[in-house]
Amino acid sequence: MAIAHRRIGTGPVRVIVLHDWFATSANWGSVLDYLDPEGFSYAFLDYRGYGERRDVTGRHTLSEIADDVLELADQLGWDTFSLLGHSMGGKAIQQVLVRAPERIEKLIGLTPVPAAPYEMDEATRALFYGAAEDPEKRRIILDLVTGNRASRHWIDRMVGQSLAESRPDAFAGYLADWQPLDLSAAVKGSTVPVLVLVGEYDLALTAEVMRATWQAWYPNCRVHTIPGSGHYPPQETPVAFVTEVEAFLRRR
């Protein structure tokens, strides 16, 4: 069965894009208008239980996401490609790398979850694991990761979209997989070129965290901080985000 996806561009540089825990392929903001359609081919995938695939059943694991990414790449006829993953999607792209390293050209982690287990104290665990059923907990998380700077209307809109476009069981299931999953030993030493983008005001996934994890495991990794942004650069600073992504992908 064909995997539904959002396609932008017909250029020679091929990129499969994975969204975060809250969003879908449609929730990348105005950045979708700024991608270069002649130089790049972007394929945005929704996870099972999200967006256009909201009614597709599954196990809701990163391993399953990797299965779907590779099936989509085969469907597109892409033997090799790069991966761009946001937050939870940043851990998912590493699962794809573990599964098929020979097919991956470059990795871009956007405010990405590292390969190791994401440590949570008791309060943080209650906040995250309660967010599947509690919109207020989703609101608190979004406010935190954008540095307590985003407008109430924007946060309310993000919460509303996440509730409407993902099933609670899928939302909960992916968290239960990505939070404890440890891929660090499997990725350590990979020489794939990696760009990690962090937001200046992200209070959770900071540049310090990325240097201690991503840059420690990937010898060919660069960490870049996007000024003026929190956890959602595609919506907060779209032009700066696209500029960094496409410059990295063009670089030989």
GINOR-V491449 format. One record per pair of residues at least 24 apart in sequence whose C-alpha atoms are under 10 Angstrom apart, sorted by the first residue. I is the first residue (numbers start at 1). J is the second residue. If there is no record, write none. Layout:
i->{I,I}
j->{J,J}
//
This chain:
i->{1,1,2,2,2,2,3,3,3,3,3,3,3,3,3,3,3,4,4,4,4,4,4,4,4,4,5,5,5,5,5,5,5,5,5,5,6,6,6,6,6,6,7,7,7,7,7,7,8,8,8,8,8,8,8,8,8,8,8,9,9,9,9,9,9,9,9,9,10,10,10,10,10,10,10,11,11,11,11,11,11,11,12,12,12,12,12,13,13,13,13,13,13,13,13,13,13,13,13,13,14,14,14,14,14,14,14,14,14,14,14,14,14,14,14,15,15,15,15,15,15,15,15,15,15,15,15,15,15,15,15,15,15,16,16,16,16,16,16,16,16,16,16,16,16,16,16,16,16,17,17,17,17,17,17,17,17,17,17,17,17,17,17,17,18,18,18,18,18,18,18,18,18,18,18,18,18,18,18,18,18,18,18,18,19,19,19,19,19,19,19,19,19,19,19,19,19,19,20,20,20,20,20,20,20,20,20,20,20,20,20,20,20,21,21,21,21,21,21,21,21,21,21,21,21,21,21,22,22,22,22,22,22,22,22,22,22,22,22,22,23,23,23,23,23,23,23,23,23,23,23,24,24,24,24,24,24,24,24,24,25,25,25,26,26,26,27,27,27,27,27,27,27,28,28,28,28,28,29,29,29,29,29,29,29,30,30,30,30,30,30,31,31,31,31,31,31,31,31,31,31,32,32,32,32,33,33,34,34,34,34,34,35,35,35,35,35,35,36,36,36,39,39,39,40,40,40,41,42,42,42,42,43,43,43,43,43,44,44,45,45,46,47,47,47,47,48,48,48,48,48,49,49,49,49,49,49,49,49,49,50,50,50,50,50,50,50,50,50,51,51,51,51,51,51,52,52,53,53,54,54,54,54,54,55,55,57,58,58,59,59,59,59,59,60,60,60,60,60,60,60,60,60,60,61,61,61,61,61,61,61,61,61,62,62,62,62,62,62,62,62,62,62,62,62,62,63,63,63,63,63,63,63,64,64,64,65,65,65,65,65,65,66,66,66,66,66,66,66,66,66,67,67,67,68,69,69,70,70,70,70,73,78,79,79,80,80,80,81,81,81,82,82,82,82,82,82,83,83,83,83,84,84,84,84,84,84,84,84,85,85,85,85,85,85,86,86,86,86,86,86,86,86,86,87,87,87,87,87,87,87,87,88,88,88,88,88,88,88,89,89,90,90,90,91,91,91,91,91,91,91,92,94,94,94,94,95,95,95,95,95,97,97,97,97,98,98,98,98,99,101,101,101,101,102,104,104,105,105,105,105,106,106,106,106,106,106,106,107,107,107,107,107,107,107,107,108,108,108,108,108,108,108,108,108,108,109,109,109,109,109,109,109,109,109,110,110,110,110,110,110,110,110,110,110,110,110,110,111,111,111,111,111,111,111,111,111,111,111,111,111,111,111,111,112,112,112,112,112,112,112,112,113,113,113,113,113,113,113,113,114,114,114,114,114,114,114,114,114,114,114,114,114,115,115,115,115,115,115,115,115,115,115,115,115,115,115,116,116,116,116,116,116,116,116,116,116,116,117,117,117,117,117,117,117,117,118,118,118,118,118,119,119,120,120,125,128,128,128,128,129,129,129,129,129,130,131,131,131,132,132,132,132,132,132,132,132,132,132,132,133,133,133,133,133,134,134,135,135,135,135,138,138,141,142,142,142,142,143,143,143,143,144,144,144,144,144,144,145,145,145,145,145,145,145,145,145,145,145,146,146,146,146,146,146,146,146,146,146,146,146,147,147,147,147,147,147,147,147,147,148,148,148,148,149,149,149,150,150,150,184,184,184,184,184,185,186,187,187,187,188,188,188,188,188,188,188,189,189,189,189,189,190,190,190,190,190,191,191,191,191,191,192,192,192,192,193,193,193,193,193,193,193,193,194,194,194,194,194,194,194,194,195,195,195,195,195,195,195,195,195,196,196,196,196,196,196,197,197,197,197,197,197,197,197,197,197,198,198,198,198,198,198,198,198,198,198,198,199,199,199,199,199,199,199,199,199,199,199,199,199,200,200,200,200,200,200,200,200,200,201,201,201,201,201,201,201,201,202,202,202,202,202,202,203,203,204,204,205,205,206,206}
j->{71,75,71,72,75,76,45,46,52,53,68,69,71,72,73,75,76,43,44,45,46,47,51,52,53,72,42,43,44,45,46,47,51,52,53,72,42,43,44,45,46,52,37,41,42,43,44,45,32,33,35,36,37,38,40,41,42,43,44,35,36,37,38,39,40,41,42,43,36,37,38,39,40,41,42,36,37,38,39,40,41,42,37,38,39,40,41,37,38,39,40,41,42,80,81,82,105,246,249,250,39,40,41,42,43,73,76,78,79,80,81,82,83,105,249,40,41,42,43,44,73,78,80,81,82,83,84,104,105,106,107,108,249,41,42,43,44,45,69,70,72,73,78,81,82,83,84,85,93,42,43,44,45,46,69,82,83,84,85,86,89,90,93,108,43,44,45,46,47,65,69,83,84,85,86,87,88,89,90,91,92,93,109,110,44,45,46,47,50,84,85,86,87,88,89,90,92,110,46,47,85,86,87,88,89,90,91,92,110,111,112,113,232,47,50,86,87,88,89,162,166,170,171,172,174,175,178,50,87,88,138,142,158,159,161,162,163,165,166,171,47,50,51,86,158,159,161,162,163,165,166,50,51,52,53,54,161,162,165,166,50,51,52,51,52,165,51,158,161,162,165,234,235,232,233,234,235,238,232,233,234,235,236,237,238,234,235,236,237,238,239,233,234,235,236,237,238,239,240,241,242,234,235,238,242,238,239,238,239,241,242,243,238,239,242,243,245,246,242,243,246,246,249,250,246,249,250,81,81,82,83,84,69,72,73,76,83,69,84,69,72,166,89,166,170,174,166,167,170,171,174,165,166,167,168,169,170,171,173,174,162,163,164,165,166,167,168,170,171,161,162,164,165,166,167,165,166,165,166,164,165,166,167,170,166,167,170,170,173,169,170,173,174,177,169,170,171,172,173,174,175,176,177,178,92,170,173,174,175,176,177,178,181,88,89,91,92,93,94,95,96,174,175,177,178,181,92,95,96,98,99,177,178,92,95,96,89,92,93,95,96,174,92,93,94,95,96,97,98,99,100,95,96,99,96,93,96,96,99,100,103,103,103,103,104,104,105,106,105,106,107,106,107,108,193,194,249,107,108,109,194,108,109,110,112,194,195,196,245,109,110,111,112,113,196,110,111,112,113,197,231,232,233,234,111,112,113,114,198,205,231,232,112,113,114,174,175,178,179,113,178,114,115,196,115,116,178,179,181,182,183,178,183,184,186,187,181,182,183,186,187,186,187,190,192,183,186,187,190,186,187,190,191,192,192,192,193,192,193,194,249,191,192,193,194,195,248,249,192,193,194,195,196,221,248,249,193,194,195,196,197,221,222,245,248,249,194,195,196,197,198,210,214,223,245,195,196,197,198,199,205,224,231,232,233,234,241,245,145,196,197,198,199,202,204,205,206,207,210,225,230,231,232,233,196,197,198,205,206,210,214,231,178,179,204,205,209,210,213,214,178,179,181,182,183,184,205,209,210,212,213,214,217,178,179,180,181,182,183,184,185,186,187,188,213,214,217,178,179,180,181,182,183,184,185,187,213,214,177,178,179,180,181,182,183,184,178,179,180,181,182,179,180,179,180,179,172,175,176,179,171,172,173,175,176,172,168,171,172,162,163,166,167,168,169,170,171,172,173,175,163,168,169,171,172,163,168,159,160,162,163,162,163,204,202,230,231,232,202,203,230,231,201,202,203,204,230,231,199,201,202,203,204,205,206,229,230,231,232,199,200,201,202,203,204,229,230,231,232,233,236,199,200,201,202,203,204,229,230,231,201,202,203,230,201,229,230,229,230,236,213,214,216,217,218,217,217,214,217,218,213,214,215,216,217,218,219,216,217,218,219,220,217,218,219,220,221,217,218,219,220,221,218,219,220,221,218,219,220,221,222,248,249,252,218,219,220,221,222,223,248,249,220,221,222,223,224,244,245,248,249,221,222,223,224,225,245,222,223,224,225,226,231,233,241,244,245,223,224,225,226,227,229,230,231,232,233,241,224,225,226,227,228,229,230,231,232,233,236,237,241,224,225,226,227,228,229,230,231,233,225,226,227,228,229,230,231,232,228,229,230,231,232,233,230,231,230,231,230,231,230,231}
//
